Amino acid sequence: MILTSPLLVALVSLIVGTAVGYVLRQVIAQYRKNSLEVQIKRILLDAKDQAAGTVEEAKKKAEGVLEESRKETKERENQLRKLEEKVLEKDEALEKRRKTFDEEIESLKKKAEEIKKIREEAENIEAKKREELQKIANLSEEEAKKALLDSVEKKYETDVLARIQKVEIFGQDKLEQKARDILATVIQRIASSTASDVTTTSVNIPSDDIKGKIIGKEGRNIRALERAAGVEVIVDDTPGSVIISSFDPVRRQIARIALENLILDGRIQPAKIEETVDKAKNEVEKMIKDAGEKAAFEVGVFDIDPRLSMLLGRLKFRTSYGQNVLQHSIEMAHVSGMLASELGGDVAVAKKGALLHDIGKAVDHEIQGTHVEIGRRILQKFNVDNKVVQAMQSHHEEYPYETLESIIVQTADAISASRPGARRDSVENYLKRLEDLERIASSFPVVDKAYAIQAGREIRVFVTPEKISDLEMKNLARDIANRIEQELKYPGEIKVNVIRENRVVEYAR
């Protein structure tokens, strides 16, 4: 029993502890539940307060926006009201002006009717007076005028006729004599010799042995010279000389200088020939520059652009109908200056216009157009005075005579060109045909150089090797020949010689 009592006590204690623990757990759970509900309620209350504040704030903002919109609306209404008032005022002013104009128009109509009536009355009065005069004189107005003129004419017919004839004869004779005196004075003061240029140049050689060197092995030297200078070198049996033939005086001059230098040097070979020709070209360019400056200095024209002076110098190697163009221009400048001084024109403008009148011929083989039009564009490009342009542009009557100086320049051109022996038409036509030959050949894009030789019976065409094959050369030769047949007129036949040459150069160092 003693053992059973402690077990019983423990069991009861366990049961009582369990019950107490359960009760405590329920109490704690109930307390937590109540605390959570309180928190939720508090959160809800806070949310309601925030929502109410937000709504209140939104209401205030909405009221502010509405108030601003009401103010803007009132302002716009006020502006529209003011605009309406202004429009109404303008309409009223326009209406008043319209009424005023209508009144003025009515007034003018009335005045016009009154003037018309007054004019009709005046015409009627004048007609009545004329009728009364005709009745008195038994003559109409035209008859009276004719009768008066007839009587005066008959009375002084002899005197008037004699006076008119005397004035005509005396005036015509005096004008012709004055013109003859001026032209005779000018021509006498500028009298100069004229020598027509030819198309060949002779180069003297110290001995005929040099001819073999000039020709070279298998003709390599002479071909290299002809190709580099664009001329034809004629080595024949003529003792002590070699002939250089080309229609272009610049090429002949370059070839002559190069050949003379090669003969002096003694080393005549293809590489040396090309080097010497390049040096000769530079020397000829310097000659051109000096010729242009000398021509301007000779005629007293000192304000020419250096580039214009270079173009002017090129005319030294250009001919027109066998007459040297630069010499012709210098001669014209002197004649124009003297004519201008005699006739009261501007001497400086006349001289400059005459000196530059053929400047277009320096590049007319490179640019499309007549030499007059090309010359006008060149002078305008270099900002030459418009008076000078007007003076030079009319020398072939392509443009109207605008100034006295333009007439003077045209007259000087006629004086210089019409002197006996000054020009040869056949030479110019021949040179023109050679230029056309080279122009046709050079128009093909694969052509590097083209030279007319053998007096125009042959055209040598050098092509760029990289742009054309040997097979295509035949087609090119045929195309050039067809173009020549279609565009040119010539006697006999023309040989088209197309040359394609490859050259490799390397240096050992």
Secondary structure, DSSP 8 states (H G I E B T S, - for coil): -TTHHHHHHHHHHHHHHHHHHHHHHHHHHHHHHHHHHHHHHHHHHHHHHHHHHHHHHHHHHHHHHHHHHHHHHHHHHHHHHHHHHHHHHHHHHHHHHHHHHHHHHHHHHHHHHHHHHHHHHHHHHHHHHHHHHHHHHS--HHHHHHHHHHHHHHHHHHHHHHHHHHHHHHHHHHHHHHHHHHHHHHHHHT--------SEEEEE-S-THHHHHHH-GGGHHHHHHHHHHT-EEE--S-TTEEEEE-S-HHHHHHHHHHHHHHHHH----HHHHHHHHHHHHHHHHHHHHHHHHHHHHHHT-----HHHHHHHHHGGG-EETTEEHHHHHHHHHHHHHHHHHHHT--HHHHHHHHHTTTGGGGTTTTSSS-HHHHHHHHHHHTT--HHHHHHHTTTTSSS---SHHHHHHHHHHHHHHHSTTS--HHHHHHHHHHHHHHHHHHTSTTEEEEEEEGGGTEEEEEE-GGG--HHHHHHHHHHHHHHHHHH---SS--EEEEE----------
